[in-house]
Amino acid sequence: MSANRLAAAVACLIALGGGGCEEKPPRLTGDLIEVPSGQDVRFIEAVIDKAGPAGATARFRFLAPAIGTGVDADTAAGDMQMLCDSYALPKTDGMVPEPQQIVISLSAVELPFGESAPDVPQFFEAYSIADGHCIWEVF
């Protein structure tokens, strides 16, 4: 730990005793990504170490709070196609093994990968890769 980080941590601990150190708000995930629907979408992470039914799979996870408050699955599908074509697919160049499938997921809140949360709206779409394009697959 750097000296600056250590000093900041100690100062925060001291301030906690006097109530002067508030918990930081949750970190905003990634940069805002422009999608066709106009909803706020931010990159969470790419998971590339878990194989899917088609073999090597690159999963790109995004935070999209509006899917919990009005953006429906049809609208989200257009956003997810764009995220696959314009965001995820270019990032798969050079991945080893080469992904055979890309999965795009949108979640209303940031959840750890694989965690079940029935009360949190989430959308998932799977795409095969052909001729430099994402092809929607029935998931």
C-alpha positions in Angstrom: 0.0 0.0 0.0 1.4 3.4 -0.9 2.2 6.0 1.8 -0.6 8.3 0.4 -3.2 5.5 0.5 -2.1 4.4 4.0 -2.3 8.0 5.2 -5.8 8.4 3.7 -7.0 5.2 5.3 -5.6 6.2 8.7 -7.2 9.7 8.4 -10.6 8.1 7.6 -10.3 5.7 10.5 -9.6 8.6 12.9 -12.4 10.6 11.4 -14.8 7.7 11.9 -14.5 8.1 15.7 -15.8 11.7 15.3 -18.4 10.9 12.7 -16.5 12.9 10.0 -15.9 10.1 7.5 -18.8 9.0 5.5 -19.0 5.9 3.4 -18.2 6.6 -0.3 -21.0 6.2 -2.7 -20.8 3.1 -4.9 -18.2 3.4 -7.7 -19.7 4.3 -11.1 -19.0 1.4 -13.4 -17.1 2.2 -16.6 -17.8 5.0 -19.0 -21.3 5.8 -20.2 -21.9 4.0 -23.5 -24.3 5.5 -26.0 -27.0 3.0 -27.1 -30.0 3.4 -29.5 -32.6 3.7 -26.7 -30.8 6.5 -25.0 -30.7 4.7 -21.6 -27.7 5.0 -19.4 -25.5 1.9 -19.9 -22.1 1.3 -18.3 -19.6 -1.5 -18.8 -19.1 -3.7 -15.7 -16.8 -6.5 -16.8 -15.9 -9.1 -19.4 -15.8 -12.7 -18.3 -13.8 -14.9 -20.6 -12.8 -17.8 -18.5 -16.1 -19.7 -18.5 -16.9 -21.8 -21.5 -20.4 -21.8 -22.9 -22.4 -24.4 -24.9 -20.7 -23.2 -28.1 -17.2 -23.4 -26.6 -15.1 -20.3 -25.9 -17.5 -17.6 -24.8 -16.9 -13.9 -24.1 -19.5 -12.5 -21.7 -19.8 -8.7 -21.5 -21.8 -7.4 -18.6 -23.4 -4.0 -18.4 -25.2 -1.9 -15.8 -28.5 -0.5 -17.2 -30.6 0.8 -14.4 -33.5 1.8 -16.7 -34.4 -1.8 -17.4 -35.9 -1.8 -14.0 -38.0 1.2 -14.6 -39.4 1.2 -18.1 -37.0 -0.1 -20.7 -38.6 -3.3 -22.0 -37.0 -6.4 -23.4 -37.7 -5.4 -27.1 -36.0 -2.0 -26.6 -33.1 -3.6 -24.7 -32.6 -6.1 -27.5 -31.7 -3.3 -29.9 -29.2 -1.9 -27.4 -27.7 -5.3 -26.8 -27.2 -5.9 -30.6 -25.4 -2.6 -30.8 -23.3 -3.4 -27.7 -22.3 -6.7 -29.3 -21.4 -5.3 -32.7 -19.8 -2.0 -31.7 -18.4 -2.6 -28.2 -17.9 -6.3 -27.5 -16.9 -7.7 -30.9 -13.9 -5.4 -31.4 -12.6 -6.3 -27.9 -12.5 -10.0 -28.8 -9.7 -9.5 -31.4 -6.7 -11.4 -30.2 -8.5 -13.3 -27.4 -7.1 -16.8 -27.0 -9.0 -19.0 -27.4 -11.0 -17.1 -30.0 -14.6 -16.8 -28.7 -17.2 -18.7 -30.6 -20.0 -16.8 -28.9 -20.6 -13.5 -27.2 -23.1 -13.1 -24.4 -24.3 -9.6 -23.6 -26.1 -9.0 -20.3 -27.8 -5.9 -18.9 -28.6 -5.7 -15.2 -30.6 -3.0 -13.3 -28.0 -3.2 -10.5 -24.4 -4.4 -10.4 -24.3 -8.0 -9.2 -21.3 -10.4 -8.9 -21.1 -12.7 -11.9 -23.3 -15.7 -11.6 -25.2 -14.4 -8.6 -28.9 -15.1 -8.7 -31.2 -12.1 -7.8 -34.8 -12.8 -8.8 -35.9 -9.3 -7.8 -33.3 -7.6 -10.1 -34.3 -7.2 -13.8 -31.6 -8.7 -16.0 -31.6 -9.4 -19.8 -29.3 -11.8 -21.6 -28.7 -12.3 -25.3 -26.3 -14.7 -27.0 -24.6 -14.0 -30.4 -22.5 -16.2 -32.7 -19.7 -14.4 -34.6 -19.8 -14.6 -38.4 -18.0 -12.4 -41.0 -17.2 -9.7 -38.4 -20.8 -9.4 -37.1 -22.8 -10.5 -34.1 -25.6 -12.9 -35.1 -28.4 -13.2 -32.5 -28.9 -16.7 -31.3 -32.0 -18.1 -29.5 -30.7 -18.3 -26.0 
